[in-house]
């Protein structure tokens, strides 16, 4: 599949750039998926061990923070008192 520019000419360079970008996005998604799976496994392992009530509260709080990037900074501030 080759795209055509406005002039009607084949634009293989543009097509190559688009395909490279799509491949980079795919690789990023695969990497993020693996990281999420590893975090889920770590959370399940931690949840199955004997934890203090404070540790249980921290795990529940982390699990409820989907999409937040500064969770650990907030945790340190919240529980270092």
Buried (B, 14 or more C-beta within 10 A) or exposed (E): EEEEEEEEEEBEEEBEEEEEEEEEEEEEEEEEEEEEEEEEEEEEEBEEEEEEEEEEEBBEBBEEEEEEEEBEEEBEEEEEE
